[in-house]
């Protein structure tokens, strides 16, 4: 038996394809608003907008919910059927998970 083996059966994990452009722009210091405008499907850009709003003690829900739903859209495009594991990993899944955490 391997570590993290799914003993209950079910669908295989869904992995999102890497989306390096928004991640690289954010790492270079480009404003999250500019990145979200250029890449509106990027959950990471919306999660960063939500995080920045939280730091300013401003309303975060609209940013976080947008990021969460963009993440769900990406998961569905990758074959996710609404159930099954979505592993946390750096990169593509990160923005969806961060948005979901902020939205909750």
C-alpha positions as CSV (number, residue, x, y, z in Angstrom):
1,X,0.0,0.0,0.0
2,X,1.3,3.5,-0.9
3,X,0.8,6.6,1.2
4,X,-2.3,8.6,0.3
5,X,-3.9,5.6,-1.6
6,X,-7.6,6.1,-1.8
7,X,-9.0,2.9,-0.1
8,X,-12.6,3.8,-0.9
9,X,-12.4,3.8,-4.6
10,X,-13.8,6.6,-6.6
11,X,-12.5,8.8,-9.4
12,X,-8.8,9.5,-9.8
13,X,-7.5,12.9,-8.6
14,X,-8.2,15.9,-10.8
15,X,-5.1,18.0,-11.5
16,X,-5.3,21.5,-13.0
17,X,-2.9,22.4,-15.8
18,X,-0.3,25.0,-14.9
19,X,-1.2,28.6,-15.6
20,X,2.2,30.3,-15.3
21,X,1.6,33.7,-16.8
22,X,-0.6,35.1,-14.0
23,X,1.6,33.5,-11.4
24,X,4.7,35.0,-12.9
25,X,3.2,38.5,-13.2
26,X,2.1,38.5,-9.6
27,X,5.6,37.3,-8.5
28,X,7.1,40.3,-10.4
29,X,4.8,42.7,-8.5
30,X,2.2,43.4,-11.1
31,X,-1.0,44.5,-9.3
32,X,-3.6,41.7,-8.8
33,X,-6.2,43.9,-10.4
34,X,-4.2,44.2,-13.6
35,X,-3.5,40.5,-13.6
36,X,-7.2,39.7,-13.1
37,X,-8.1,42.1,-15.9
38,X,-5.7,40.4,-18.3
39,X,-6.4,36.8,-17.1
40,X,-10.0,36.8,-15.7
41,X,-10.0,33.0,-15.5
42,X,-7.0,33.0,-13.0
43,X,-8.1,31.9,-9.6
44,X,-4.8,33.0,-8.2
45,X,-5.3,36.6,-9.3
46,X,-8.7,36.7,-7.7
47,X,-7.4,35.1,-4.5
48,X,-4.7,37.8,-4.3
49,X,-7.3,40.5,-4.8
50,X,-9.3,39.0,-1.9
51,X,-6.2,38.8,0.2
52,X,-5.3,42.4,-0.5
53,X,-8.8,43.5,0.3
54,X,-8.6,41.6,3.6
55,X,-5.4,43.4,4.5
56,X,-7.1,46.7,3.8
57,X,-10.1,45.6,5.9
58,X,-12.3,45.9,2.9
59,X,-15.0,43.6,1.5
60,X,-13.4,40.4,0.3
61,X,-16.3,38.1,-0.6
62,X,-16.8,39.2,-4.2
63,X,-13.1,38.7,-5.1
64,X,-13.0,35.3,-3.2
65,X,-16.2,34.0,-4.7
66,X,-15.1,35.0,-8.2
67,X,-11.7,33.2,-7.7
68,X,-13.5,30.1,-6.3
69,X,-15.9,29.9,-9.2
70,X,-13.1,30.4,-11.8
71,X,-11.4,27.5,-10.0
72,X,-14.5,25.4,-10.3
73,X,-14.7,26.2,-14.0
74,X,-11.1,25.1,-14.5
75,X,-11.7,21.9,-12.6
76,X,-14.7,21.0,-14.7
77,X,-12.7,21.7,-17.9
78,X,-10.1,19.3,-16.5
79,X,-12.7,16.5,-16.1
80,X,-13.8,16.9,-12.5
81,X,-17.4,15.8,-12.1
82,X,-18.2,17.6,-8.8
83,X,-16.6,14.9,-6.6
84,X,-13.3,13.2,-6.1
85,X,-10.0,14.4,-4.9
86,X,-8.4,17.6,-6.0
87,X,-4.9,17.5,-4.6
88,X,-3.4,20.7,-3.1
89,X,-0.3,21.6,-4.9
90,X,1.7,24.7,-5.7
91,X,0.6,26.4,-8.9
92,X,-2.7,25.8,-10.6
93,X,-4.8,24.5,-7.7
94,X,-3.4,27.0,-5.2
95,X,-5.6,29.9,-6.4
96,X,-8.8,27.9,-6.2
97,X,-8.0,26.6,-2.8
98,X,-7.0,30.0,-1.5
99,X,-10.2,31.6,-2.9
100,X,-12.3,28.9,-1.3
101,X,-10.6,29.4,2.1
102,X,-11.1,33.2,2.0
103,X,-14.7,32.8,0.9
104,X,-15.6,30.5,3.8
